[in-house]
Amino acid sequence: MTGPVNGSPWHNHDAERRVMSALLCEPDRLGPLGDTLQPADLYHEPYRHLLEALRTLYARGSEITLVTVGAALGLRLDAVGGSMFLTNLAFDFLTAVGFDAHVAIVAEHARRRRVIRALTDAATAGYDREAEFDAWLEAVERDVLAAVRERGAGRGPRDVLQIGVGVLEGLTTGAAGATCASTGFVELDRQLDGGMREGELWVCGARPGMGKTSFALQVASWVAGLCASQDRGRVLVCSLEMLAEALVRRLLADREATLGEIRRGGLTPAKVAALSRRFLASHHPGRLFVDDRPAGLAQIASECRRLGGVRLLVVDYLQLMRAGGTRGASREQVVSEQARGLKEIAKEQGCAVLCLAQLNRQVEARQDRRPMLADLKESGDVEAAADGVLMLYRDEYYRPETEDRGIAEVIVAKQRDGATGTVRLAFVADHVRFANLASDGWAPRPEPERSGDGGGRW
C-alpha cells in the first residue's frame, strides 16, 4: 500500500493486479462485479484500459481470451505493455480466493483519492476572491459529501432493460407507490396518480389568503405520518415567512379549537388536554422538522443532507429564498435559478419538493380570478423546471355570496407525466384547514395505517 507517507496518491498495486488477473482468467466474475468497480477506480493506467476492454467484450457476449482482449485493446495494447503484459498477468493467476477482499481494497483507495481530490479542489476554490461565499460553501459540501457517499460515482449510463425490470417488480410489490409522497387528499392523489414522486419539484401557487401555507403544512404532516407508519423517512419544512411556532399553532387547530382561539390563548384545561392528546397521537418524534431561519439553496441543501432520508421538502416560499452567486442578475433570473436548484435538490436527495410561490396581482384584475401558469410571479423558467404546478383558488374569498362557500379548488395546471384538471376540497375557514370533500360538505381525511399505537387525525 502506498499513500501520503511518500507523497503518492493512495493505491495498492498488489490488490489491483490480483483483481485484474482474476477477471482476465475468470471473466464470469464481471457480471456479479457490476458497477462495484469502475475503470476510473484503478490507479494504474494499464489496468484501467484492461478493465474497459474486458467490460466491452463481456457486454457484447464475446469470448474472452488473450487474443480477443488484445484485439479489443487495439492501439492501447502497446501502451499497457503489449502481449507480454497480458501473458504475465494470466500466469500470475493462481486462485480467486480473496477476490472480494481485494476488490474492496481497490474501491476504498479509489474513494480516498476522490475525497482528497474534492478537498483539494475546495481549498483551491476557497482562495478565489471573486467567488460568492454561499455558492462556494454549497459546492464544497455537495462535492465532498458526494465523494464520501459515492453519490453518482460508478453509476453512469444504465441499461434500460435492467431499469425496466426494477420498475416492473415495483408494480407488483407496491414499491412504486412507496416512491410517492401522498398528499392525503383522496381525489388529489387520484389526479396525481398517487402523489408527488421522488426527484420531482412541485410548485404550489396562490394569491395571499388562499391558504397555501396551511395546505402545504397539512401535506407535510400527512407524509410525516406515513414516514412514521412505514418507519422510514422524514419531512423538512423550510419556512421563510413564518416562525415555527406559528406553523405549529396551525397544526394544533383541530376540532377542539379554532386557530383564533389558539392564538388568543386562555383555553380551559380540558380543551388544552384534548388538544395535547390529539397532537401527540398524530405526530411522532424525528419525522417532521421545521426550519424558520432565512435560507437560500445552499442552506436548504445542507439541512437536507444533515437530516438524511428526507422524503418530502416543503419550501415556503420561492420568492423569499436568499439569492447567492447571482450578482447582476434580474429578479426573474434569480427566481428561475432558485427553482432549478430546488429541482437539483429533489434529484440529489431522492425526495419530492413542494415549493410555494406567489402569483402576480394581475389575477385580481380578471373577471375569472382562477390562476393560470402565466400568473406565477417572476416565474421565468419556474414552470419549465417544475414537474408539476398546483394552483389554489377559493371563490368565497372574492364572492362571499357564492354557492361554493367552504370549497377550495386545487387546479393541477401542469403535470409532466399525467393529466391536468381541478380537484375540489373542503375548506374549514375557522381552522384554516383543507379536507376531503364529501356529500355533506366536508369529511375527515383517512388515517394512514400505523405500526404501534396511534391516534385519530383529520
Buried (B, 14 or more C-beta within 10 A) or exposed (E): EBBEEEEEBBBBEEBBBBBBBBBBBEBEBBEEBEEEBBBBBBBBEBBBBBBBBBBEBBEEEBEBBBEBBBEBBEEBBEEBBEBEBBEEBBEBBEEBEBBBEBBBBBBBBBBBBBBBBBBEBBEEBEEEEEBBEBBBBBBBBBBBBBBEEBBEBBEEEEEEEEEEEEEEEBEEEEEBBBBBBBBBBBBBBEBBBBBBBBBBBBBBBBBEEBBBBBBBBBBBBBBBBBBBBBEEBBBBBBBBEBEBEBBBBBBBBBBBBBBEBBEEEEBEEEBBEBBEEBBEBBBBEEBBBBBBEEBBBBBBBBBBBEBEEBBBBBBBBBBBBBBBBBEEEEEBBBBBBBBBBBBBBBBBBEBBBBBBBBBBEEBEEEEEBBBBBEBBBBBBBBBEBBBBBBBBBBBBBBEEEEEBBBBBBBBBBBBEEBEEBBBBBBBBBEBBBBBBBEEEEBBBBEBBEBEEEBEEBB
